[in-house]
Amino acid sequence: MPRIAIELSYDGTAYHGWQRQPNASSVQQVLEEQFSRIFQEDISMMGCGRTDTGVHARHFIAHFDAEAIPGNNLVFRLNNMLPADISIHKLYKVHPKFHARFDATERSYSYYISTEKDAFSRFHQFTVYRKLDLNKMNDACAILKKHVDFGAFCKSKSQNKTNRCEIRHALWTQHDNLIRFDITADRFLRNMVRAIVGTMIEVGENKLTLSGFDEVIQSQNREEAGYSVPARGLFLENVVYNQENWKEIDSQ
């Protein structure tokens, strides 16, 4: 029974996240339904993560097992069946024990903030009209990378074995009216990026000092951190694996 990895992207606006929900539409549900039609068997998928309602993904990996691979032109056929807000890019045959979630070695997210109203990107950016001090926010990034325990930025009552993460990159940049936050780590806690962004905005607004930001992290208490920014500005940009044994399926 081959194990297949899917490389895809999606606009999360219309979905209640990646994972199946009992009474709401999810990306996983839509994919499983259409893949089951093509493969003519019940397909169950595992994703590289569980994006929340309204969060987007430019690069998302999922895997599933199938009895057989049903012919060629799979990417074309699947994309014709899927809604416009979900795109399949590539399919790979992978090792039978490959796991989309646990085999990922690195993940990268971006958060987008607009400094003015944008009618065409209202589902993909968070608007902040107040001036932000990006120099201080990047100083906060340097503080962030010195720590490994991020319980202060984890959603309350999350049942994690550990709150430890290795943050490898964090940076704020601005081009015209668009501010972008990029962050890369070996793993992320639930709601972590949105909580970090909300807390750093307080630094940029001079509501929270850099030493206060450091104290928030050390507290390991979610109540000490800032608010979680809206999901619509968050994108999963990339997920990294050792792809040495991945074999692309002839799917075009």
N, C-alpha and C positions, 0 to 999 in steps of 0.2 A: 504494500500500500504506500504509494509515494506521498511524501510531505511536501507541500507547496507553499512558498512564501509569496505574498502579494506586496508590491510597491504601489502605493496609491496616495491620493490627496483628496481633501474634501473641504468644502465650505460648511462650517458647523451651524450656521444661522438657523436652519430649519430643524435641527436635531437636538435631542436631549442627550448629547454626548455620544461617545463611541459605543458604550456597553448597552446591551439589550435592557429595556425597561418594560415592566408589565403593562403599562397603559400609555406609553409614549413612543414616538418614532426615534430610532437610533440608527447610526451608521452601520453598526454590526448587523442589525436586523435586515436592513435593505440589502446589504451585500450577501448575507446568507441566503436570503430568498432567491436572488437572481443567480447566484452561483449554483444553488440547488437545481434550478431549472436547466442550466447549461450542462452540469455534470450528471443530471438525472439521478441524484441521490441526495440524502440529507447531509448538508454541509454545515459543520460547526466550526467557528473560527476563534482564534485567540489573537488579540491585538497587542501591540508593543506598549500600550498604556491605556488609561481610561480618561480621555479628555472629557471635560465637563460640558454641560449644556452651553451651546453657542461658541465654543472654542473651535478653532480651525486647525487644519494640518496640511502643510505643503508636502511633507514627506512622512508617511506612516507605513509601518510594516505589520502585516498580520500573517498568520499561518493556518493551514488546515490540512487534513488528510483526505484522500480520495481513493476510490477503488482503481480509477484509471483516468488518464488525461484525454478528454474528448476532442481529438482532432486539432486542426490548426486555427489560426486567426482568432485565438481566444480573447486577446485584448480588444480587438475590434468588435467582436460579438458582444462581449460583456459591456463595453462602453456604450454600445447601441441600446442595451437594455436598461442600463443604470440611469438615474436622473442626472441632470446637467451639473449638479453640485457635488458629484462624486466622480473621480477620474481614476482609472486603472492605468498605470504606466508600464509595469513589467511583471511577469510571473517567473518564478525560479523553482527548480527542483532542488531541495535542500536535504541535509542529513535527516534521517528519521527522528533523531532526538533534538533537532533544532527547536528553539522556543523563542517566539517573537518578543516576549517580555523579558525573560531572564537572561537571554544571550546578548542583549544590547549592552555595549560597553560605554556608550556616551549618548546623551540627548541634548539638543539645543532648542531653545525657545526664543521667540521675539515678542515684544509687546509694543504696540503702536499707539502713539498719542498725537492728536492733532491740536494745534493751538488756535484753530478757527473752525467754524462750522463747515462741514464738507458733506453736501447732499449725496455724493456718489460713493462715499466710504463710511457711511454711518453705521454699517454692520461690521466694520473691520477696524475701527479705531475708537479710542476713548478721547473725548474732547476735554481739554483743560485750558481755560482761558487765562488763568493766572500765570505769571512769569515764573519759570523754574530755573534754578541755578544748577546747570548741568555739571559745573566744576565740582560743586559740593556733592552732587549725586554720584559722580565718578570717584570722589574720595570715599564715599560710602561703599562703592564697589570694592575698593581696595581692602576695606575693613571686612566686608563680606567674605572675601577669599581667604582671610586668616582663620576663619572658623570652620568647624566640621559638624556641629550639632545645631540643627535648625528647627527645633521644636517650637520656637516663637512664631514661625511662619507656616506651621502645619495646621490644617483644619482641626478644630476641636473634636475630640472623641475618635480620632483616627486610630486604628489598631495597627500601628507599625511596630515591627520588631526592633527597629532602631530609627532614630531621626538623623543619623549621620549621612552626610553627602559631601562629595569632593567637588567643589565649584572650581572649574578650570578656566573660565572666562566670564567676565561680566563688564559691560560697557554701555554707556549712554552716548548717543550721537544725535545730531539734528541737521536736517537739510530743509531749508525754507520753513514751512509751517508743520513739518512732520518730525516728531521726536521718536526715536527707536531705542529700545532697550534689548540687548542681546545677552543671553546667559547660557552657558554650557556646563554640564555636570555629569557625573557618572550615573546619578539617579536624582529624582525629585520627589518630594512629598506632596500629598494631595493639597491643592490650592496654594502651593509654595510660591510660585512665580507671581501670582496675583497679589499675594500678601507682601512680598518683597517690594513690588512696584508701588503699592499703596503706601508703604512705610517710607520708601525713598522719595516719593512725591512730597511727603511732609518735610523731609530734609531739604528738598529743593525749594520749598516754600518758606524755609527758615522757621518752621514750627517745631523741628526736632534737630538738635545739635548732632554732630558726628559722634561725640562721646555718648550722647543719649542713644544713638543708633546702635553703638557697640553694646551698651547696657541692655537694650532690647533683646539682642541676640543671646547675650549671656543669661538672660532671665529664663529662657526656654519656655516662656509663657505667652501663648497666643494673645491673651488680653492686653499684653504690654505693647504689641506691635500695632501698626496702622491698619486701615481698612483694606479689604480686598477690592481691587479695581474690577470693573465689569469684564465678563468673559470675552466680549466681542473683539477686544484688541489683542487677544493672545493667539499666537500661531506656534504650533510644533513645527520647527523648521527642518530638523534633521535627526535621524537616529542612526547610530554607527554600529556595525557588526564586523566580525571577521568573516569576510565573504569568500574565503579561499575555495570552499567546496560548493559554492552556489553555481548552478548551471541554468542559464536562462532558457526558458521554454520557447521554442519556435512558435511565436504567437502573433506575428504581424501578417 
